């Protein structure tokens, strides 16, 4: 499960105590709601299905897969198939390959989602070994599904934009700069990322 509302408040208050700009952002936008996803294989499969398509398109593909194949919580459902068998459900050949890779890794036990390494970087590396799961996808999974409080997706464009705005920077910080900016916020950086997305939505709503 992701970070709870109570944990988000506590973590963001800890950051605000050392970063006045974050305190002002909280005053402006309020505390963000939790972002929670189920832990396990199906969440990662959804991540692959949703890559580079709209939310509506991803939901449509997912529903077609569920209707045609059955239990998508069981990796064996897809592991027994091949790329051509998945294509009619709306998956590109590349995504079908990614889905098969994930199903094979989990089915074989090579990737144990119930026992990922406790070290965040090691967990990111374990997830990123699956074709189609890059660093960003791994970070989002660890933050939203496992509730790891210090995950910091510095490569996320919205995080970069909004951290720059919150801090009053003239330009959007690079991934490297965004990572450095958040160093003093350890071990609460996950809450800062969720706050950045929340603040981004508020900014977009008033544009």
C-alpha positions, 0 to 999 in steps of 0.5 A: 500500500502507498503512503497514508494520509497521516504519513504524508502530512507528517513527512511534508511537515518535516520537509516544511520545517526546513524548506519554507517554500514547501510550507507555502506550497502546502498553504496554497494547495493543501496536503495531497491525497494518498496515491495507493496501488495494489502490491503485486504483479497485476499493478506492474502489468497495468503499468506496461499496458498503460505506457504511452496511451491515454487512460481510457485506451489503457482501461479498454485494453485491460478490460479486453484482456480480462474478458478474453483471458480471465484472471490477470492477477495470475502471471500464468494466464499470460505466461502460457501465451505468445506475442501473437495471442496477445496482439488482438487485445490491443497490445502492440508487439513491443508491449506484448513482449514486455507483458510476456517478460514480466509474466515469465519473471514472476512465474519463474520466481526470478522476480519475487514481488513479495520479497523485493530488496529492502534497499530502494536502489536494489529494489529499483534494479530488480524491477528494472531488469524486466523488459518494459519496466524502467526506472520511473515505472519501478519508482512509481511502483515502490512509492504507490504500491509498497509505500516506500517513503524515500522514493524520489522520481527525479526524472519525472517531468511534472516533478521537475516542473513543480519543484522548480515552481515551488522553489521559485526557480527561473528554469525547470531543474534537470534530473540531476539538479532535482535529485540534489535539491531533495537531498536535505528532504531525506527520508521523506522525499516520496511525500515531496514527489506526491506533493509536487504532482498535487501542486502541479494539478492545482497550477494547471487548474488555475492556468 
